[in-house]
Amino acid sequence: MTEYESYDALMSIASNSYELMFGYFSLVFGFLVMSHMAARKLSGPLVMVVIALYSLACLYIIFNFYALNTDLDSLYAYMLSQKQNGAHGLSWFGQNPLWVPETMTILQILLGAGGYLGSIFFFFHRRKELPSG
C-alpha cells in the first residue's frame, strides 16, 4: 500500500466514522423528540415495537463505531510502523501517539452507549409523568 493509499484509506475511514456519528445523533435526537411528544400516548405493544426498533438501530450503529474505529486504529498503527521503518516519508504524519485514536474509539462507543441509555431513560421518564392539565 502506497503512502497516499494508506493516508486516503485512513481519512475515508475517519470520515465514515464521523458521518455515522452524526447519523447516530440524528437518530437519538429524533427518538428524544418522539419521546417528548408521544411517549405517554403509545400503547404497551407499540412501546415494545418502538423500543425494539430503536435498540436494534442503536446497536447496529454502535457496532459500526467499533468496527470502523478498530480498522482505523489498526491502519494508524500500520502507518506508524511503516514510517518508523522508513517506508513512509510523511514527516508531518504520526505526531499523535497510538493511544489517541484508541482512546477516541472508546470514547465514541461510550458516547453511543450513553446516548442510548439516556434516551431510553428519558422515554420511560416521559411515560411516567402525569398528563398536564
N, C-alpha and C positions, 0 to 999 in steps of 0.2 A: 504494500500500500504506500503510495507516494505521500509526501508531506501534505500536499494540497488535498488529496483524498481523505487523509486522516482528519485534517482540520475541518473539511467540509462535512464529513460524517459527524464529527463532534458537534458542530454548530447545528446540523439538521436534527440530531437527537435532542439537543438542548431546546431548540425551537419547538419541536413536537411536545416536549415536556411542558413548556410554558403554555402552549395552546391548550393542552389537556387540562392544565391547572385552571386556566380561565374558563374553560368549558365547565369544569367542576364548580367553580364559583357561581356560574350561571345556574347550574342545577340546584345548588344549595339555596341560592337566593330565591329561585322560583318556588322551592319547597317551603321556605320561610314565609313567603307572601301567601302561598296557598294555606299554610298553617294558620296564619293570622286571620285570613278571611273565611276559611271553610272548615277548620278542624272540628268545631262543635257541631257542624251540620252533617257530618258524614256518619253513615250507619256503621255498625260494628264490622260487617263483612267488607264494606268498602274501605274501612280503615286498614284492614288486613291486606287488601289488594294494593292500596296506595303505599303502605309501609314496605311491603314485599318488593314492589317495583322500584321504589326509591332505594331500598337497601341493595338490590341487585345492581342498579346503575352505579351507586357509590362504590360498591365493592369492585366492580369492573374497572372503574376509573382509578381507584386506589392501587389495584394490582398493576394497572398500566403505569402508574407513577413508579412503582417499584421496578418493573421490567425495564422501562426506558432508562431510569436513572442508574440501574445496575449496569446496563450496557454503557452508559455514559461514563460511569466510574471506571469500568474496565478499559474502555478506549483511552481515557485520560491517562490511566496507569501505563498502558502500552505506549502512548505517545511520549510520556516522560522517560520511559526506559529507552525508547528509540533516540531521544535527544541525548541522554547520558552516553549512549553508545556511539554518538556522532552521526547517526543516520539522518537526523533532522537538524536543520540549521536555523530553525526559528528561534533566534536569540531572545525575542520578547515573549515567547510562549513558555508556559510551565512555571510561572512565578508563584503560582498558588500550590501549596503542598497537597498531596493526595487526600488528606483528611478533609479538605474544604468541600469537594464535591460529594464525598461520602457523608459528611455531616448534612449537606443540603438534601441528600436523599432521605435521610432520617427525618429531617425537619418537614419535608414535603409529605411524607407518609403520616407523620404526627398531625400536621395541619389537615390532611384529608380525613383522618380518623376523628380528630377533634371537631371538625365541621360537621361530620355525620352525627356524632354523638350529641353535639349541641343542638343541632336542628331537630333530632328526634326528641330530645328533652323539651324543646320549645313546642313541638307539635302536641305532646301529651299535656304539657302545661296549659296550652290554649284549650284543649279538650276539657280540662277540669274546671276552667274558670266559669263562674256563673254568668249567664247571659245578662247584659246590661239592660236597664230599663225596666 
